[in-house]
Amino acid sequence: MTILILGLILFLGLHSVRIFADGWRTAMLARLGEKPWKGLYSIVSLLGFGLIIYGFGLARNDPVVLWTPPLFMRHLAGLLVLVSFILLAAAYVPRNGIKARLHHPMVLGVKVWALAHLLANGMLHDVLLFGAFLAWAVLCFRAARRRDRAAGTAYPAGGAGATIATVFAGIAGWAVFAFWLHGLLIGIRPFG
C-alpha cells in the first residue's frame, strides 16, 4: 500500500500545485522557463503514475475488504463512467455546449469517474485510489472556478453540432474502454 500512497502523493500532489501554490508555480515557470517546467512536470507525473499503477497492482494481490457493494452498483458505475467519458470528450471537442456550460469538464469527468468506482468497489486500495482522485477533483474544480471568476474568464458558446459530436465521441470512447481496454489493461471486465 505504501507504493500506491507514494504514487498518489507524487501524482496528485504535483497536480495540486495550482490549487495550493499557484504563486509558487508562476514563479517557478518564470525561473525555469516553460519547456523545462513542463519537462520536469511530465517526468514527476509519469513517475507518480507509474507508482500508482504498480502500487495498485501490489495492493490487489493482498486485498483488504471494507465492504461488499451490492451488484446494482456495478451497473450504476457503468452509467456514471459513460457520463465521465462524455465529460472527458467535452474537454477536447472545440465549441461544444457541455464545456460552454461547465467550463472544466475534464475535472468533472474525473470526479464522476472516481465516484463511480467508489460505489462499485469496497477494497481498501480502491478507496485510497478513487477517494484520493475524488478529493483532488473536488478541490481542483473549486480552484479552477475561483481562478475563472478572478480573471473574468468567458467561455465561448457551444454549438449543437459540436455538442452532438462530443456525446458520440464520449460514448465511443466509453464503449471501447468498457468492452475491451478495461479488461486488457486493468484485468477486470465491467460487463462480463
Backbone torsions as a table, in degrees:
resi	resn	phi	psi	omega
1	MET	NA	-26.3	-177.7
2	THR	-62.2	-40.9	-179.1
3	ILE	-66.4	-40.8	176.4
4	LEU	-60.2	-46.4	-179.2
5	ILE	-64.4	-42.3	178.1
6	LEU	-61.5	-43.6	178.0
7	GLY	-61.8	-42.5	178.4
8	LEU	-63.6	-41.1	179.1
9	ILE	-62.8	-45.7	-180.0
10	LEU	-64.5	-53.0	-173.7
11	PHE	-67.8	-54.5	-177.6
12	LEU	-74.4	-30.9	175.7
13	GLY	-60.9	-47.3	178.2
14	LEU	-63.0	-41.0	179.8
15	HIS	-75.1	-1.1	178.0
16	SER	-102.9	1.0	-177.7
17	VAL	-57.7	-42.2	179.4
18	ARG	-68.9	-22.2	178.7
19	ILE	-76.9	-46.8	-170.6
20	PHE	-107.8	-19.3	-175.1
21	ALA	-145.6	53.3	-177.3
22	ASP	-64.0	-35.8	177.2
23	GLY	-63.9	-42.4	177.3
24	TRP	-62.5	-42.3	178.6
25	ARG	-58.8	-46.1	179.9
26	THR	-61.5	-42.7	178.7
27	ALA	-64.5	-41.6	179.0
28	MET	-66.3	-39.3	176.6
29	LEU	-60.4	-43.7	179.4
30	ALA	-66.6	-38.5	-177.6
31	ARG	-72.8	-45.9	-175.9
32	LEU	-87.2	-31.1	-171.5
33	GLY	96.9	158.1	-173.5
34	GLU	-64.6	-47.6	-176.6
35	LYS	-65.5	-47.8	177.0
36	PRO	-61.2	-39.6	177.8
37	TRP	-60.6	-48.0	179.8
38	LYS	-64.0	-36.2	177.9
39	GLY	-64.8	-48.1	178.6
40	LEU	-62.9	-43.0	179.0
41	TYR	-59.7	-43.6	-179.8
42	SER	-65.6	-42.6	-179.2
43	ILE	-63.2	-47.6	-179.6
44	VAL	-66.2	-39.0	177.9
45	SER	-61.8	-46.8	179.8
46	LEU	-63.8	-39.9	177.0
47	LEU	-61.9	-47.8	178.4
48	GLY	-61.7	-42.9	179.7
49	PHE	-64.1	-42.2	177.0
50	GLY	-61.4	-41.5	177.8
51	LEU	-66.3	-36.3	176.4
52	ILE	-61.5	-48.6	-179.0
53	ILE	-61.7	-48.4	-178.4
54	TYR	-65.1	-46.9	-179.1
55	GLY	-64.1	-38.1	177.9
56	PHE	-65.6	-41.4	177.6
57	GLY	-61.5	-43.0	177.4
58	LEU	-63.8	-42.4	-178.4
59	ALA	-65.7	-31.9	178.4
60	ARG	-67.5	-24.0	178.6
61	ASN	-73.8	-22.1	-179.0
62	ASP	-134.5	68.0	-171.7
63	PRO	-72.5	147.2	173.3
64	VAL	-114.2	113.8	-177.1
65	VAL	-82.4	123.0	175.0
66	LEU	-95.3	-39.8	175.9
67	TRP	-161.0	165.0	177.0
68	THR	-113.8	107.1	-178.4
69	PRO	-66.0	146.7	175.3
70	PRO	-64.8	154.5	-175.2
71	LEU	-57.2	-36.7	-177.1
72	PHE	-63.2	-20.7	178.2
73	MET	-64.3	-30.9	176.8
74	ARG	-63.4	-39.6	179.7
75	HIS	-70.1	-41.0	176.0
76	LEU	-62.2	-41.6	178.6
77	ALA	-61.2	-41.6	178.0
78	GLY	-59.2	-41.4	178.1
79	LEU	-66.9	-42.7	179.2
80	LEU	-66.1	-37.6	178.2
81	VAL	-67.2	-33.3	173.2
82	LEU	-58.5	-46.1	177.5
83	VAL	-59.8	-41.5	-178.9
84	SER	-65.7	-34.9	176.9
85	PHE	-67.2	-37.2	176.9
86	ILE	-65.6	-41.5	177.1
87	LEU	-63.9	-39.6	177.0
88	LEU	-62.0	-44.7	177.9
89	ALA	-61.8	-35.7	-179.0
90	ALA	-63.5	-24.7	178.0
91	ALA	-69.4	-21.8	-172.5
92	TYR	-114.0	-24.8	179.8
93	VAL	-79.9	120.4	-176.6
94	PRO	-65.3	143.7	170.9
95	ARG	55.6	41.8	174.9
96	ASN	-95.6	154.6	-176.1
97	GLY	-69.6	-25.4	-179.8
98	ILE	-67.7	-47.1	178.6
99	LYS	-67.9	-36.6	179.3
100	ALA	-60.2	-36.0	-177.7
101	ARG	-87.1	-41.7	-172.9
102	LEU	-94.0	-22.4	175.9
103	HIS	72.0	-37.3	-178.2
104	HIS	-133.6	65.1	-173.6
105	PRO	-66.9	-27.1	-179.7
106	MET	-65.6	-44.5	179.9
107	VAL	-65.5	-39.5	175.6
108	LEU	-64.5	-35.9	176.2
109	GLY	-62.8	-40.7	176.5
110	VAL	-63.7	-40.9	179.7
111	LYS	-60.9	-46.9	-179.2
112	VAL	-67.3	-41.9	178.2
113	TRP	-58.9	-47.4	-178.7
114	ALA	-65.1	-43.7	178.6
115	LEU	-61.0	-44.2	179.5
116	ALA	-57.3	-44.5	-178.0
117	HIS	-72.8	-30.0	174.8
118	LEU	-67.1	-37.8	179.6
119	LEU	-66.4	-33.3	-172.2
120	ALA	-96.7	-6.5	-175.1
121	ASN	-131.8	139.1	-177.2
122	GLY	-124.1	21.3	178.3
123	MET	-91.0	153.3	-179.3
124	LEU	-57.6	-44.2	-178.6
125	HIS	-64.9	-32.1	176.2
126	ASP	-66.9	-43.5	-179.4
127	VAL	-63.6	-41.2	177.9
128	LEU	-62.8	-50.7	-176.8
129	LEU	-64.5	-58.1	-172.9
130	PHE	-75.0	-31.6	175.2
131	GLY	-65.2	-40.3	178.5
132	ALA	-64.8	-43.4	179.2
133	PHE	-67.2	-36.3	178.2
134	LEU	-65.8	-46.8	178.4
135	ALA	-60.1	-44.1	178.8
136	TRP	-60.8	-45.2	-177.2
137	ALA	-64.2	-38.7	177.9
138	VAL	-62.2	-48.4	-179.3
139	LEU	-66.7	-40.5	-178.9
140	CYS	-64.5	-43.5	-179.9
141	PHE	-63.1	-44.8	179.3
142	ARG	-61.1	-43.8	-179.9
143	ALA	-65.9	-40.3	180.0
144	ALA	-64.9	-42.0	177.9
145	ARG	-64.6	-37.7	177.5
146	ARG	-64.1	-42.8	178.0
147	ARG	-63.5	-40.9	178.0
148	ASP	-59.5	-45.9	-179.8
149	ARG	-63.4	-43.6	-179.0
150	ALA	-63.8	-35.9	-178.6
151	ALA	-89.5	-7.6	-176.6
152	GLY	65.6	34.9	-177.5
153	THR	-65.0	130.7	175.3
154	ALA	-116.1	131.9	-179.9
155	TYR	-98.6	137.6	-179.3
156	PRO	-65.0	147.9	178.3
157	ALA	-62.7	149.0	179.8
158	GLY	-96.6	152.0	178.0
159	GLY	-102.7	156.2	-178.1
160	ALA	-63.0	-42.7	-179.2
161	GLY	-61.1	-44.6	179.6
162	ALA	-67.3	-35.2	179.4
163	THR	-68.2	-42.9	177.1
164	ILE	-63.1	-42.5	177.6
165	ALA	-61.7	-38.8	178.2
166	THR	-61.3	-46.6	-179.5
167	VAL	-62.6	-45.1	-179.9
168	PHE	-66.3	-38.5	177.3
169	ALA	-63.6	-42.0	178.2
170	GLY	-63.5	-43.1	179.2
171	ILE	-64.0	-42.9	180.0
172	ALA	-64.3	-45.3	178.4
173	GLY	-61.6	-42.4	177.9
174	TRP	-61.3	-45.8	-177.8
175	ALA	-61.7	-45.3	179.3
176	VAL	-62.2	-43.7	-178.5
177	PHE	-70.9	-46.1	-175.3
178	ALA	-66.7	-39.2	-173.5
179	PHE	-96.7	-10.3	-177.7
180	TRP	-137.2	-61.6	-171.1
181	LEU	-68.4	-35.3	-179.3
182	HIS	-59.6	-45.2	177.5
183	GLY	-65.1	-42.0	-178.8
184	LEU	-66.7	-45.7	-173.8
185	LEU	-89.7	-36.7	-174.7
186	ILE	-100.3	-25.1	-179.5
187	GLY	89.2	6.3	178.7
188	ILE	-126.5	128.4	177.7
189	ARG	-98.1	109.7	-176.0
190	PRO	-61.5	-28.2	-175.4
191	PHE	-122.5	42.4	176.2
192	GLY	148.0	NA	NA
